[in-house]
Amino acid sequence: MKLLLDKLGISVEHLKCLDEVFAEHNEEYQRINALLNSDEYKPIYEEISRELYAGGKTASNSHLKLNRQMILGDVIEYIFSGRAYYNAAKSPEHLKNFYKLIFYSVNQMLLFDTITVNPELRKAYIEKLEEKIPNEFLYEKEGDEELAAEIKESDVKIWQAEWTPAIDDFVDSLLPKTLGAPKELIVFAEFIRLQIGIIIPLLLIQRIFGNKNPIAPPDFLILQGNKEIYGIEVGYKKELQSREFSIRTSIPTFAVDLKNNMHNRCPKCGENILYCDVVIENYAAGTLTDAITERDGKRRLFCSDCPNFNDGECKFSNYHGWVEGENFNGQPLEGKSNRHYHTCCVKDDTYSYRRQPMNILENHREDFFAQLPEIDGIENLINK
């Protein structure tokens, strides 16, 4: 992702050069700058600027609304749904590379969440932000600077009692909506692959103006050959928003989400489970369906025959089932709860079956699988 962000940064520097030269040499430009920084316009100017960078995360009813995590996520999604998507349309080969770029970048975004369970990495990240960004912007939310100082010296991790809502909001604000953006990008890729219509991404459009008050659009519009239009919202918690859009536009809108074996936090290590190279390569080549097999009613890409499996050491392989032992916080795992784990984290562990300890690797060697990009709810549109 570094090259993409570097080039985006160069675009910003280019525009800043343009602004600086005209601010120095053009009288009308200077007059407009003075107007925008006057007592009348400056509060409006500053409020709008917070849609480009906001130093924190506040509740929607706060007098100072800050949504840094949403802004950072939008910047990343602009790269893919704007410029990179334009490149993908050039040829089938460009589209394959676009798919790969999405999946590897999604993996990187899922890795960002590691700061919730790795205090050393979290401290290094906060210190880097403090080095690069003035505190007046970084810690715009009152109390965040003090909270940052406290967190830098703390070993607190998510899922601990000491991980307070204030810490959760602060850490969340430092990341580019690391669960929402990856979901939306995977759904975007799947919609393109499935060829279920013309895909119009609305990921960057927060409000649509009309003949009444502005409304929030869904994440995507799908235009089909029979002139039918559907709105698609990623996530099942925005029913009121989707209903309002449908009522106002007469466009049917429904929600989709990723199936439950995707983007899970491994309880043993605390890190998110990622997509493996084999899945990404097959997805980009259009051969993933051929690589999937059905066993016991489940369609999966099983790992045991993959040369990368390495007797369970592959860091991408999944285990879904019971595990006895402790999680990454040293707390007891729920031995009788089926959860998703990295195979390498639990392969030597056991669980109790009929009062007997069962070794996970020995008893489930044929069951380990790779994470797949699967959408729940889209079958309503595909099969209609």
N, C-alpha and C positions, 0 to 999 in steps of 0.2 A: 504494500500500500504506500510505501514511502515515496516512490517516484510520482504516483498520482497526486499525493498531497504536496510534494515539492513543486510540481507544475502548477497546481492550484495556487500555491503561495506566490509563485512567480507572476501569475495573472493579477493577483492582488497588488503586488509590488509595481507592476506595470501601470495599473490604474492609479496608484498613489503618485507615481512620477508625473502622470498626466495632470492630476489634481494640483500637485505642488508647483509645476511650471505655470499653469494658468492662474493659480493663486498669487503668483509673484508678478506676472506680466500682463494680465488682462483685467481691465478696470471693471467691466461688467461682472466678470466672474468673482472679483473681490467684493463687489456690492452684494451679490447673492449670498456669498459666504457670510458677510456681516449680517445680512437679514436673517439667515438661518440660525445665527448665534446670538440674535437679539433677545431681549427679555420676553418678547411676544412669541417667538418661534422656538427658542432653545428647548423648553420643556417638551414640546411636541417632537422635535428633532431627536432628543435624547431617548424619548419613549420608543420611537420607531427604531432607533439604533439597537435597542435591547432585543429586537427580533433577529439581529445578526450576531450578537454575543450578549449573554446575560450571566452575571456572576453568581450563579446559584440555582436553587430550586425552591419555589414557594408554592403554597396552595393556591387554587384558582380564585379564592375569595380574598387573597392578600391585596393590600393597596399597591404593592410593588410586585407585579407578576414576573417571575423569572423562570425560564424553562431552558436552561443551558443544554440539558441532555437531549431535548427535542431539536434544538438548533444544530448541535453537532451531528445528530442523526440525519437531519435534512441535508447537511453539507455532503455527507457520504452518499446519500441517496441521489443527490444531484449528479454526482459523478457517474452513477450507473444509469439512472433513468433519463439523464440529459445527454451529456457528451459521449459516454461510452456506448450508450444505446444507438446513437447516431452512427458510430463506427461499426457496430454489430450488423447494421442493416446493409453493409456493403457487399457481403457475400456469405455463403454457407460457412466458409472457413473462418471468417471474422466472427460469425455467430458462435461457432464452437469455442473460440478464444474468449468470447464474452461470457459464456457459461462458466468456463474455468476461472475467469477473473472474479465472477460473483462468488463462487463457492470458496475459493481460497481467501477472498476478502471476508466472507462470512466467518470462516474459521478464525481469522485474525480478530474480528470483532467479538466473537465468543471468548477468545483468549483474554481480551481486555478485562472481562469480568473476574479474572484471576485476582485482581487487587482486593476482592472481598474476602479472600482466604489466604492471601500471602502478604503479611504486614510489611515485610522488607521491600517487596516490589511496590506496594502502595506508598510507602514513605519515599522511595526513589522517584515515583511519579509525581507526588505532591511537590517535592523539592524542585523537580524539573519545571513544573508549572510556575512555581514561585520565582524561578530564575528567569523565565521567558515572558511572563505576563505581569504587568503592574498589579499590585495588591488591590488597588481601587477598582479594578475590573474583575480580577479573580475572585475577590471576596466582597462582592457587592451586597450580598445578603448579610445582614447584621448577625454577628455571632459566628460566622463561618471561619474567620481567621483564627479565632480562639479554638474552635473545634478542630481545625486542621492541625494546630500545634499539639493538641491533646492526642489526636489520632496518630501522628507521626511517632509518638513515643509509646504507643499502645500496641499490644499483640491481639487486639480484639478481632474476631472473625464473624462472618455471617452465621446465623443459626445459634449464636450464643445469646444468653440473656442480656449481656452487656452491650450487644449490638442494638442500640436504641433506634427509634424512628428518626431521630435527628441525624444520627450517623448514617443511616440508610439513605436518607434524602441527600445528604452531603456527598456521599460516595457515588450515588446514582447520578448526581449533577455533574460529576467529573467525566462521565462516560457517555458515548453517543448512543443512547437507548439500546444497550447491547442485547436485549432480548427482542424488542420490537423491530428494529431495523433489519436484523438477519432474517426474521420471519418474512417481512415484507419483500425482501430481495429474493428469497427462495420462491415465494409465491409468484413473484414477477417472472422469474425464470421458467417456472412450471407452466404458467399461462401461455408464454411464448411457445414452449415446446409442444403443448397439447394442441395448439392451433384451433382453439375453440371460437375464434373470432378476432376482430381487430381490438388490440389491447391499448387502452389509453390510461397511462399511469397518472394519477392525481396525487401522488405521494407528497408533493411539495406545495400543493394548494390547500391552505388551511381553511379558507372561507370563499364562498361563491356569492357574488352580488346578484340580486334579482329585483323583482318588483315589490318585495317586502324586505324584512331584515335579512342580513346575510346568513347563509346556512353552511354547515360543514359537509363537504362532499365525502363519498366513500374513497377508499384507497385506489380503486380501479373502476373504469367503465369497460364493459365488453360489448362491442357492436357485432351482431351476427348477420349473416347473409340474408335472413328473412326479415331484416329491419328491426328485429327485437334488440333492445338495449337493457343491460343489467348492471347494477352497481354491486361491487364486491368490497366488503370490509374485512380486513384481516384482524381476527380476534373476535371472541364471542361476548365481549363486555361493552359493546357500543350499540345496543339495540335501540335506545332512544334516539341516538344520532341517525342511525339508518332509517328508522321509521319516519323521522322528520324529513329526511331527504326524499324518501319515497312519496310521502304525502304531497310535498311541494312540487315535485317534478313528474310524478306518475311513472317513475322508473323503478321497477322492482329491484330491491336491494337485499342481499343476504350475506351472511358472514361465513368465512372459512377460517380454518386454522391448521396448524401442523399437527399431525398425528402424534400420539403420546410417546413415541420413541425418538423424538427429535429435540435437540437443544436442552437435554436434561443435565442437571448438575450431579455428578457422581458423588454419592454420599461418603465414599471412602476417602477421596482426595479433595473434594470440593470444587474441582474444575469441570467445565462443561465438556460434554462429549462432542467430538468433531467429525467432519466428513473425511473419509480416507481417500487417498489418491486413486485407488481402483474405482471407487464410486464416481469420483469427479471425471476421470478419463472416460469411463463408459457413458456417463451422462452426456458429456460434450460430444461424444461420437455417435450418440443415438442408439447405443447397444445395451443400455442398462437393463431394459426389460428382459433381454435374452440372458443376462447374467443372474437374474433372480429366479429362484426355485421355490416351489411350494412344498411345505412339510407340515403335517399336522394342522392343516388349515391356515397356515401362516406363510405369506409370500415374503421372502427375505433373501438377501445376499449373504449366504453363510460363509464363515471365515475359515473353517478347518482345512479346506483344500487350497487356500491362498498361500503363496510362497512367503508373504509378509507376516503370516500368522505367528510363526516362530514359537510354537508351543504356548500360545497365550500371551506372549510378550508384546504383541502389537498394541500400540497405544490408542488405536482407533476402534478396536474390536469391542463389541457390547456384550454384556451379560444382563439378562433380565430375569430376576428371580429372588430367592431368599439368600440372605447372608447373615451369619452370626459374627459378632465382633464389635468393633468401635468405629464411629465415623471420624471425620477429619478433626473434630473437636474433642475426641476422646470420650464421646457419649455412646451408650449402647445402641447398636443398630436394631431396628425392629425386625427380629429374626423371621417373623411370619408375614412380612410385607414384601410383595414383589416390587422391586425398584430397578432402575437402570444404573449399571455400573460400568466402568472400564474393566474389561476382562483382566487386564494386567494388574489391576488393583485388588482383585478378589480371587484370582485363579487358585491360590493356595489356601483359601479360606474354606470353611465348611458351613453347613446348616444341618439342623436336626430333622430327620425323617424317620418316623416310627421309632423315635428315641435312639436312633443311631446317627452318628456324625457322617455326613456325606461330603466328600471332597468335590469342590465345584469343577475343577478342571477334569478330573477323572470321570465324573458322571454327566458332564454337559459338553464334552469336546465337540460334538456335532451341532450344538445349539447356538454357539456364539455367532453374532451377526454384525454387519456394518450398518451404520446409520444411513437411512435413505430419505430423499426429499419427497415426502408424501403429504398431500393436502386432504384434510377432512372437510367434507361438505361440497366439494366441487363436483362430485358425482351427480348432484341434482341438475347441474347444467350440462354435463357431458351426456347423460342418459335421457334427457328430456325428449 
